Amino acid sequence: MLSQGPAEPSERDLSVAKLTPSAFEEVVMEAIASIPEALRARLANVDVLIENWPSDVDLAAAEVPEGYTLFGLYSGVPLTERTSGYNMVLPDRITIYRGPLLAAFSDVDELKDEIRATVIHEFAHFFGLSDADLERLGVA
């Protein structure tokens, strides 16, 4: 998920601790648990990671313009593109970036809402929805 905001951590960003790392992880896990069971049952061969900030490689892979950053990133083969030859592969990855999310929100409830939106956005990519699909559906 792309967001306008700090592309690099600043002193201000690092001093803002709205959620401890373990509490942040709990919010991410709650967001995953909020996905309907019928969809969660299809979440095979995907790992969810929490990183502090997107790397330059992540930003380049997502074609993030200058002045923007990522809240989350899906890397892998969407379900809609998997064929019978899809086996013995490393898990897909959904990465949630803690630093940009903490830097963008001063209200903890708004932060939690955005974490949930980001998790759902990235899982939508896992299910094969593009950013254009998500915009058309009004969930981007």
ABEGO torsion letter per residue (X at the ends): XBBBEBABBBAAAAABBABBAAAAAAAAAAAAAABBAAAAAABBGBBBBBBABBBAAAAAAAGBBBGBBBABBBBEBBAAABBAABBGBBBBBBBBBAAAAAAABABAAAAAAAAAAAAAAAAAAAAGBBAAAAAAAGAX
